[in-house]
Amino acid sequence: MSSSSSSSSSSSSSSTSPSSFNQSVIDEFRARGGRVGGPFEGGDLLLLTTVGERSGREHTVPLGFVRADGLLLVVASAAGAPEHPQWYRNLLAGPLVRVELGEEVFDAIAVPAEGERRDRLFEAVVRAAPGYGDYQRHTARVLPVVVLEHPDPGAGAGAGAGAPVREVASLADKLLEVHDWLRAQVRQVRAETEAHFAGGGGGRAPALGLQIRQHCLAFCQGLTVHHSGEDHGVFPALARSHPELRGVLDRLAEEHRAVSRLKDELVALVSGLESAEPERFRAALSRTADELEAHLAHEERELLPALAGIPFPPSGR
């Protein structure tokens, strides 16, 4: 990755209008399977799509990347500007991102490294792309190093690690795949939280770190998307095709609202790292996990037989 590629891409805003330079890079990247020319030719480039923290709309930016310690890394350098780029602020609010790397497209969880780990990874980045060192010397801002965790099973630190791989041929399979992902998220956040408390040395637990925060927000973000899709798509369609399930669907929708209230409490607790109360977070996480597991098990008992007959992905219209 050249220092020029990291400068142009990292200093961009979230705008990707057709007239922007970033949009021309994005179009070329997608048209040529991840290859681009001009100042980026031969560089390591990916496309990162985040959701606007205020607008709620998707925003895509081209970014230079580095691989170190088996991790996929991007740096919120903004070419050494005094403020973080918008894409970084977006991923702090919504850690679930989409990555385009060559011809591969996958979802990832964006987790900024902290403390000694951040410093070690930044040193690795500078060895691969010295331009980032120049950017750091020109700003008092500590340049964030963001790990893009691939959530596939067996992907090491990725939040989906440990989830079984399913062959998806029906909507029932897809539901179980999503439920597996949600359960894996909860397991990971709970394990990280317990490790966090165990490392407190017997005293008051230190403030929650970015890793727990980002994984918790990714879980909450994914849960919101899943339940919204069911409430506005799957459940109304099932009510029409299986009217005998309408009572069940009403009860499941009510469970969605109950889980959502607990989820919103979690989001509020981790929104500000400095003000987060670890003990309250731990208790809220436990309540959310228990309520969610009861809901997922109930939904599977009631809906899997009906969903098993619906092909996924759907064919034709």
C-alpha positions in Angstrom: 0.0 0.0 0.0 1.4 3.3 -0.9 1.3 6.3 1.4 -0.6 8.2 -1.4 -3.4 5.7 -1.3 -3.9 6.0 2.4 -3.8 9.8 2.2 -6.6 10.2 -0.4 -8.9 7.5 0.9 -8.6 8.3 4.6 -9.1 12.0 4.3 -12.3 11.6 2.5 -15.7 12.3 4.0 -18.5 9.8 3.9 -19.9 11.3 0.7 -19.7 9.2 -2.4 -21.5 11.4 -4.9 -21.0 10.6 -8.6 -18.8 13.6 -9.1 -16.4 12.8 -6.3 -13.0 11.4 -6.8 -13.8 8.6 -4.3 -16.8 7.5 -6.4 -14.6 7.2 -9.5 -12.2 5.0 -7.5 -15.1 2.9 -6.1 -16.5 2.4 -9.6 -13.2 1.4 -11.1 -12.5 -1.0 -8.1 -15.9 -2.8 -8.6 -15.6 -2.9 -12.4 -12.1 -4.3 -12.4 -12.4 -6.8 -9.5 -10.5 -4.7 -7.0 -7.8 -3.3 -9.3 -7.4 0.4 -9.8 -5.0 2.6 -11.6 -3.7 6.1 -11.2 -2.1 7.0 -7.8 -3.4 3.7 -6.3 -2.0 1.3 -8.9 -0.3 -1.6 -7.3 -1.5 -0.5 -3.8 -3.5 -2.5 -1.3 -7.0 -1.1 -1.4 -10.4 -2.1 -0.1 -13.8 -0.6 0.1 -15.4 -0.1 3.5 -19.2 0.5 3.8 -20.5 2.0 7.1 -23.9 3.3 8.1 -24.0 7.0 8.8 -24.2 7.7 12.5 -26.9 10.4 11.9 -28.3 9.7 8.4 -28.7 6.0 8.7 -27.6 5.7 5.1 -24.8 3.5 3.8 -21.5 5.3 2.9 -18.6 3.7 1.1 -15.0 4.8 1.1 -11.8 3.4 -0.5 -9.1 2.8 2.1 -5.6 1.5 2.1 -5.1 -1.6 4.3 -2.3 -3.6 5.9 -2.2 -7.2 7.0 -0.3 -7.8 10.3 -0.4 -10.6 12.9 -3.0 -12.3 10.7 -5.3 -9.3 11.0 -6.9 -7.0 8.4 -6.2 -3.4 9.4 -7.2 0.1 8.3 -6.0 3.3 9.9 -8.2 6.4 10.5 -5.4 8.7 9.4 -7.3 11.4 7.5 -3.8 12.2 6.2 -2.9 13.6 9.6 -5.9 15.9 9.9 -6.8 17.0 13.5 -10.2 15.2 13.5 -11.2 11.6 12.9 -12.7 10.9 9.4 -16.4 10.4 9.2 -16.2 6.7 8.3 -14.4 6.1 11.7 -17.1 8.0 13.6 -19.7 5.9 11.7 -18.2 2.6 12.8 -18.0 3.6 16.4 -21.7 4.0 16.3 -22.3 0.9 14.1 -19.5 -1.7 14.2 -21.1 -4.0 11.6 -19.5 -3.0 8.3 -19.2 -4.4 4.8 -15.8 -5.0 3.2 -15.0 -5.4 -0.5 -11.5 -6.9 -1.0 -10.7 -7.8 -4.5 -13.7 -9.7 -5.7 -14.6 -10.8 -2.2 -17.4 -9.1 -0.3 -18.1 -9.9 3.4 -19.5 -8.4 6.6 -17.1 -7.6 9.3 -17.0 -6.2 12.8 -14.8 -3.0 13.1 -12.9 -3.0 16.4 -10.3 -0.2 17.1 -7.3 -1.5 18.9 -6.4 0.0 22.3 -3.3 0.6 24.4 -0.2 -1.5 23.8 -2.0 -3.6 21.2 -2.8 -0.4 19.2 0.9 0.7 19.4 2.2 -2.7 18.4 -0.2 -2.9 15.4 0.6 0.7 14.4 4.3 -0.1 14.3 3.5 -3.0 12.0 1.4 -0.7 9.8 4.3 1.8 9.6 6.8 -0.9 8.6 4.5 -1.8 5.7 3.4 1.7 4.8 5.8 4.4 6.2 3.4 7.2 5.1 1.3 6.6 8.2 4.2 7.5 10.4 4.4 10.8 8.6 0.6 11.4 9.2 1.1 10.6 12.9 3.9 13.1 13.3 1.8 15.8 11.8 -1.1 15.5 14.3 -1.6 15.4 18.0 -4.5 12.9 17.4 -3.6 9.3 18.1 -4.4 7.6 14.8 -6.9 4.8 15.4 -5.9 1.3 14.1 -9.1 -0.6 13.3 -9.2 -4.4 13.1 -11.8 -5.6 10.5 -12.8 -8.9 12.1 -14.1 -11.5 9.6 -17.1 -13.1 11.4 -16.8 -16.5 9.6 -16.5 -19.5 11.9 -12.9 -20.3 12.6 -11.8 -16.8 11.8 -9.9 -16.4 15.1 -10.9 -13.3 16.9 -13.9 -12.7 14.6 -17.2 -12.4 16.5 -18.7 -15.4 14.7 -16.0 -17.8 15.7 -17.3 -21.0 17.0 -20.7 -20.8 15.2 -21.5 -23.9 13.1 -21.5 -23.7 9.4 -24.9 -24.5 7.9 -26.0 -25.3 4.4 -28.8 -22.8 3.7 -31.5 -24.2 1.3 -34.7 -23.0 3.1 -35.9 -20.0 5.1 -35.7 -22.3 8.1 -32.0 -22.9 7.5 -31.5 -19.1 7.1 -33.3 -18.5 10.4 -31.0 -21.0 12.2 -27.9 -19.4 10.6 -28.9 -16.0 11.9 -29.8 -17.4 15.4 -26.4 -19.2 15.5 -24.7 -15.8 14.8 -26.6 -14.0 17.5 -25.9 -16.8 20.0 -22.2 -16.6 19.1 -22.2 -12.9 19.6 -23.7 -13.2 23.1 -21.2 -15.9 24.0 -18.3 -13.8 22.9 -19.4 -10.6 24.7 -20.2 -12.6 27.9 -16.8 -14.3 27.8 -15.0 -11.0 27.2 -16.9 -9.3 30.0 -16.1 -12.1 32.5 -12.4 -11.9 31.5 -12.6 -8.2 31.9 -13.9 -8.6 35.5 -11.4 -11.3 36.3 -8.6 -9.0 35.3 -9.7 -6.3 37.8 -7.4 -7.5 40.5 -10.2 -7.9 43.0 -11.0 -4.2 43.1 -13.5 -2.2 41.1 -13.5 -3.3 37.5 -11.9 -0.8 35.1 -13.9 1.0 32.5 -15.3 -1.2 29.7 -12.9 -1.2 26.7 -13.6 -0.7 23.0 -13.4 -4.4 22.2 -16.4 -5.2 24.5 -18.2 -2.1 23.4 -17.8 -2.8 19.7 -18.8 -6.5 20.0 -21.8 -5.6 22.1 -22.9 -2.9 19.6 -22.4 -5.3 16.7 -24.6 -7.8 18.4 -27.3 -5.2 19.1 -27.0 -3.9 15.5 -27.4 -7.3 14.1 -30.3 -8.1 16.4 -32.1 -4.9 15.4 -31.8 -5.7 11.7 -32.9 -9.3 12.2 -36.0 -8.5 14.2 -36.9 -5.6 11.9 -36.8 -8.0 8.9 -39.1 -10.4 10.7 -41.5 -7.8 11.9 -41.9 -6.1 8.5 -41.3 -8.9 6.1 -41.3 -12.5 7.3 -44.1 -12.3 9.9 -46.7 -10.5 7.7 -45.9 -13.0 4.8 -46.3 -16.0 7.2 -49.6 -14.5 8.6 -51.0 -14.5 5.0 -49.7 -18.0 4.0 -50.3 -19.6 7.4 -53.2 -17.9 9.1 -53.2 -20.5 11.9 -49.9 -18.9 13.0 -51.2 -15.4 13.6 -51.5 -15.8 17.3 -48.0 -17.2 17.6 -46.6 -14.4 15.4 -48.3 -11.8 17.6 -46.6 -13.4 20.7 -43.3 -13.5 19.0 -43.6 -9.8 18.0 -44.3 -9.0 21.6 -41.1 -10.9 22.6 -39.3 -8.8 20.0 -40.4 -5.6 21.8 -39.3 -7.0 25.2 -35.9 -8.0 23.9 -35.6 -4.6 22.2 -36.1 -2.8 25.5 -33.3 -4.8 27.1 -31.1 -4.3 24.0 -31.7 -0.5 24.1 -30.5 -0.5 27.7 -27.3 -2.3 26.7 -26.7 0.3 23.9 -27.2 3.2 26.4 -24.8 1.7 28.8 -21.9 1.4 26.3 -22.6 4.5 24.3 -20.0 6.4 26.4 -17.0 4.4 27.4 -16.0 6.8 30.2 -19.5 6.8 31.8 -20.2 3.1 31.3 -20.8 1.2 34.5 -19.3 -2.3 34.3 -21.5 -3.9 36.9 -24.7 -2.5 35.4 -23.6 -3.6 32.0 -22.8 -7.1 33.2 -26.3 -7.5 34.8 -28.0 -6.0 31.7 -26.1 -8.3 29.4 -27.1 -11.3 31.4 -30.8 -10.3 31.3 -30.6 -9.7 27.6 -28.9 -13.0 26.9 -31.5 -15.0 28.9 -34.5 -13.2 27.4 -33.1 -13.6 23.9 -32.3 -17.3 24.2 -35.8 -18.0 25.5 -37.2 -16.1 22.5 -35.0 -17.8 19.9 -35.9 -21.2 21.2 -39.6 -20.3 21.2 -39.4 -19.0 17.6 -37.6 -22.1 16.4 -40.2 -24.4 17.9 -43.1 -22.5 16.4 -41.8 -21.4 13.0 -39.2 -23.9 11.7 -41.8 -26.4 10.3 -43.5 -23.7 8.3 -40.2 -22.1 7.1 -38.7 -25.4 6.1 -40.9 -25.4 3.0 -39.8 -22.0 1.8 -36.7 -22.0 -0.5 -33.9 -19.6 0.4 -32.7 -17.7 -1.4 -36.0 -17.2 -3.1 -36.2 -18.0 -6.8 -37.8 -15.7 -9.3 -39.8 -12.9 -7.8 
